[in-house]
Amino acid sequence: MSQSLEELRAVAKRTRLRIIRMLEEAGSGHPGGSLSAVEIVTALYFAKLRHRPHEPSWPQRDRFVISKGHGVPVVYAAMAEAGYIQEAELATLRKIDSRLQGHPDHVRLPGIEAATGSLGQGLSVAVGMAFASRLDGAPYRVYCLLGDGECQAGQVWEAAMTAGKYGLDVLTAIVDYNKVQLDGRVGDIMDLEPFRAKWESFNWATQEIDGNDLAAVLAALDAATKMVGRPSVIIAHTTKGKGVSFMEARHEWHGKAPSHEEAVRAIAEIEGRGGGV
């Protein structure tokens, strides 16, 4: 499913448009952290993950856990692009009986690996999957997308310590380091720095990149797959609300859906008719 860089950038644009339309229709949700992770999720689904949208339970598939479960609209958008779900289903986001809940539901929706949203738990799930890959002699890799505010939770570091101790080199964590959480800046609420040093102290191979640069994301993911004997973490410096000027770097857009007028403006910016990406 690998595509050219130009094609991937077009996918990323369509993904941002889907996020805005989904959230406007739902009237609730989390645009900021969905938009910041677009390049990361695009690179995974369309260049890196071994997966089969027509066979979502394929045993040899790579596993992807979105630990920051509230950011799942970006995953639903990618799943629609890839063919897991129909485009029309995106309009059911957060509706009663929908498979597309506000946090991912692996029981209802094939292609979702784990129910997440209780922040701090996803990396533990991914560590378990990485152990299973080793014990079963299976070929799959495991990827986990974390939020930066989520990394204030102690369970993240228990999982990081475990993965480092046991050298789970099939595991790659990606941190969406957009530096803004629900009610303010991460550095003001509970500063993560020195962030890279923390991961390295737990025996993780660490890279820092511009997480909204597709080429940089792709290169970092490629490097992570070559790591032997240690898990990998990619600290992806991103912009909250990336692509929509009035949402960028503003905590007010962590969990607020756009009105119709705001959605129209956001779509115009993303499409290049009024700035944005």
Phi, psi and omega in degrees: 000010182294140181230167178290165180299319178297317178295321179294323177295325176293321176298317180299320178297314179298325179296316178298319179297318179297319180301311181299314182294320178300312186289324175298314180297318182289327183077009177199168179132191190232091181285321188303306182280347172283315181292326182293334185263009186300312182294323179297310183291323177299313180299320180294305188290330189243006176218335190243312185295136167272109182205163181229101181304328179280351179220071189296341179261016177311120187301330184268008181295150167290147179261137176232120178249121172267101183289322176281077192299333179294342178273014186296340175307326178295327178287317177301319179298318178293322179295325176292317178299320184280340178105010175293321182227162177281148179306319184298333182292338180301331181289352180267004182312128174068011177272154180302134179072003176288150172283344183258080180278172182293339170232149189295140181237105184285346177281316183282325191241103174302138183107341173269130186272332185204145172281120182227171182139333165283098195297142180104350187264338189297323180293326176298318177299315181296323177298318177299319178295321179294321174299317180298319177302316179293312185294326181274352185064033184273158185270359189276152174258164182233132179238142181224125178259119181250153170269158180286316175301326177298330182287001170282348182277136182296330182297329176303317185282333172296317178294319179298319179297318180295312181298320179292318180299318185265007173058048185282081187282357172276358185257129172235123172260141174237124179259121175279088188270074180269355169070012179227132178237195192310312188235028175157194181277140182304317182296334179275329185276309176200093188298134180272344185289148359282106191291310181300317181298326178299310180298316181297327180292340177263016174073034175261137170286124193239135174232146173241131184218170166279106186284356173257011175254107185302318181298320180292320178297314180299316181296320180293319178296321177298317180295323181297323181291342181269353183288133179241130173090354179216146170290162181242143172232137176249113176273104187260105178285116185232177176245122175304132179071023187309130175102347180235109192303319185279355175259339190296129175062022182245123182292340179300338181259017174297313187221044180229126179283149177286146169291175178299316181295319179293323178294319178300316179295317180297316180297319179298319179294315182296322180283354177089014180265359180201030182100206180077205185295000000 
